C-alpha cells in the first residue's frame, strides 16, 4: 500500500491560508481568504505532491478546492474532512486508473461526511463542493461536484475556458436556455446547488481529462471568487508569470468587489514542457482544438 505523500493545505484555523510550491514543470500558489463579511472561513484547499518520484509518476500531483456548507462549524469541518479523505483514498487506494481512483476518493469523502452528520446532530446537513485537478505529466484529470470551478487559460492567450460545469439550479437553467448569463448573475437562487459531497448517501462525480501544454495556466476556485470577479480579471491574473502574483490579484479583486463570501484560489502554471504520459480511460476528454469544443463547453470569455 502506498504511503500518503507530503501534503500542504488549509486553513486550519478558519481564517486565512497561503502556500507557494514549485515542481519540476509546474508552479502553484494556494490562497484562501475569509473575506469581508464572514466570521469563519468554510473553504479549504490542498496540494499533494509526492516526494517519491515513483508515486508521482504513478498517481500525479493533486490540487483541490472545497467550499463547505452547513453552518460555521459544519461547513469548515466538511470541506477540510473532504479533502483529507480524498487525499488519503487517492494515494493509498487500489491500483486503478486515475479517473476511477478520483471517483472512489470522492465517494469515500462523501461517506465520511455523511456518516459524521448522521452521528453528530450539530453537523446535520453539512456538505461541501469539491473541485480537483490531478496533473499526471501532460494529462490533467478533473473531478467536480458542486459550483466551485476550474478554468484554463491556454498559453497566456484568450479565450478563458471554464472546464467544469456548475451543479446548481441557475446553471442548469442557463444550459437549458431558460436564463441568460446576465440574468443568472443576479438570480435569487444563484447560490442553490444541486449536488454536493456529504449531503446524501451517494454522490455523482463529473470526470474530465485535458492535454496540457507549456505555459498553460489553471485556476481552481470557490464561488466566492468566480461570482465576484470578472472574466477579464481572471485572464489578467492567469497571465501573470508568477502564480503567487496571479492568486493575489484574483483574491484582491474579489475583496475589492465586496468580499461577501470566503475566497479561495489555487493557481497552477505549466512552466516547462510536461513529460509524456499515457492517457487513463474513464474521463470525458476536453478538446480545445480548432473550435471543436464539447457542446457543454461552448462558452468563450474574451
N, C-alpha and C positions, 0 to 999 in steps of 0.2 A: 504494500500500500504506500502511495506517495505521501510525503510529509507536506504540511502547509507551508508555502514559501513566505518570505518576508512581506508583510502587508503594512500599508500606511492608510489610515482612514480617520474620519472624524465628522463632526466634532464629538468629543466625549462628554462635554460639559453643558451642552445645549446652547452654546454661544457661537463663536467663530472658529474657522479652521483653515489652514493654508499649508500646502506642501508642494515642493518642486522636485522633479525627478528627471534624470537623463539616462537613456539606454543606448544600445549600440546604433540604432537607426531611428530612435524616437526620442522626443522630449515631451514632457507633460507637466501641467500645473493644475492642482486642485484647490479650489477656493470656495468656502461656504460662509455666508454672512447671515446673521439673524434678521437683518432688515430694520426698518424704522418703526414698524407697528406691532410686531410680535414680541412676546416676553420670552419665548423659548424657540430654539432652532430645531424644527422637526425634520429637517433634511439630513441626509448622510451621504458621504461619498467615500470611495475606496479605490486604491490602486494595489494590485497584487503582481509583483514582478519577481519571478523565481531567480534566486541566486544560482541554482543548479541549472546549467545550460541544457542538460538533457531534458529536464522537466519543462523548461521554456520551449524547447524545440517540439516537445510532445503536446503541450497544452496552451502555450502562448502566454500573453500578458493581459490581465483583466482590469478593466476600468468600469466603474458603475456609479450611478447616482440614484438615490431613493428619496421620495418625498412622503413622509408619514402623515397619517390622519388618525383621528380618534381621541382628540383631547391632547393637552400638553404632554402628559406623561406617556400616554398610549402612542401618539404619533412618533415621538422621539424614539421610544423603545422599539416600535415596529420597524422603522427604517434602519436602525442600527442592527437589530436582530436579523433582518432580511439579508443584509449584505454580509454579515458574519456567516450565516448559514449557507449562502451562495458560494462564498469562497471555500468554505470547508468542504462542501459537497463536490464542487467543481474540481478541486485539486486532489481530493482523496477518493473520488468515486471510481467506478469500474472503467475499463478501457473501452469506451465507445467513442464515436465521432464527436467533434466539438459541438455541433448544434444539439445533438441528443444529450450531451453532458450538460449543456446550458439549461435545456428544458428540465432535466432532472434536478438541477441545482435550484431553479426557481420553484419547482414543485416541493422540494424539501423545505425551502424557506416558507412557502405557503402553509405547509403542515405545521411548522414550528410556531408561526404566529397565530394560526387558527387555534391550536391547542392551548397556547398561553391565554388567549382571550376566553376560551371555554372554561379554563381552570381558575381564572382570576377575574372576578366581576369588574374590577376597576379598569380592566383593559377591554371590556366588551365593545365590539365594533371597530377595533383598531385594524389598520391595514396600511399598505404603502404602495406607491408606484415603484417600478424598477425599470431602469434603462441600463443595459450592459453592452459594452464593446470588448470583445476579445480579439487582440491582434496576434495573429499567428503567421509571422513572415509577411508575405504580400497579401494575405487574406484577412479581412476583418469580418467577424461574426457578431451579429446584433441580436439581443433578446429584449423584448419590450412588453411591459404590462403597465397600463395607465397613461398619463398625459405628460410625464417628463419626456424629453425629446433628445434625438441625436441628429445633428446637422453635419453636412460636409461642404467644405469649400475646396474645390479642386485646383491645386497649383496656384493658389492666390488669385484666381480669376472667378468672375461671376459666371453662371448663377450660383446662388446658395441653394442647396438642396436639403430639404427635410427628409431624412431617411426613414423615420418611424412614423406610424400613424397614431394619433391621439385616440385613446379609448374613452370617449366622452360623448354625451348626448349631442352637444352642439357640433362637434367634429363629424359625427355620423350624419347630421342634417346637412352639413356643408358638402360632404362626399356624395350624398344622395340628391343634391341640387335644391334642397328646400331653403337653405340660407346662403347668403353670400359671405365671403370672407370678412367684409366690412361689417355686416350685420352680426357676425359671430363674435367680433371683438368686444362688443358691449352687451352681449346677451345675458339675461339674468341667470341662465343655467350654465354659463361657460365653465364653472368650476365643478360641475357634477360629472364624475367619471363613472363609466360603466363596467370597468374591470380594474381590480386591484389585487395585490398579493396579501393573503391572510384573511380576507373578509368572508370567504366561502371555503367549503371543504376541498374544492378543486379549482384550478386556475388554468386558463388557456394562455399560452405564451406565443407571441409572434416571433419568428426566427428569420433573419435575413443574412445575406453574405455579400461582400463587396470586395473587389480587387483594388488594392491601394497602389498609389504612385508616390514617388518622391515629391515633396512639397505639399502634399495633401494636408489639410487641417480638419480635425474633427472637434465638435463641441457636444458634450453630454450635459444637459442642464435640466433643472427643475422648472416648473411653470412660473415660479417667482421671477425668473429671468425671461423666459420666452414670451410671457404675456405683458411684459413691461418694456421690452427693448425692441426697437425697430429692426427689420431685416438689414437695413443699411448699416446699422451699428454693429450687428453681428458680423457682417462682412468685414467691417473695419477692424474688429477685434481679432478675427481669424487671419487677417492679412499680416498681423504683427509677426515678426520673425521669432520673438520670444513668447512662448506660451504663458509665461508669468505676466508679461505686459498685456497680452490678449485677455486673460482671465480677469485681470484687474480693471481693464477698460469695460468689459461686459458687466461685471458686478457693479462697477461705478455708475454705468448708465441706468441700471435697474434702480439703484438708490436715488439717482437724480430724478427718475420718473415717479418717485414716491416710496419705493421700497415697502410696498404694502404686505409682502409675503417674505418668507425666507428665500434666500437666493443662493443657488449652488451651480458652479460651473467646473467642468473638467475639460481643459483644452489640450488636445493632443496634436502634435505636429510630426509628420514623417520627414526627418531631416536628411535621410540618405536613401539610396535605393534599397527597398526591403528585400530580404532573401526570398528566393523562390520556394514555395511550399505547395503541396498537393491540396486541392480543394476538398473539404469534407462535405459529404452529402447530408441533406436534411434541412437545409435552409433555402429560402427563396432568394435567387440571385437578383441583385440590383444592377441593372445595366445603365450606364451613363453615356454610352457612345451614340453619336450621330442622331440625337433626338429620339432614340429608342427607349425612352423611359417606360417603366412599367406603368400601366394605366393608373395605378394608385399614387404614382409619384409625379403626375403632371402638374407640378407646382414649381415654377421657376421664379425666384425672387431676384429682382435686379434693382 
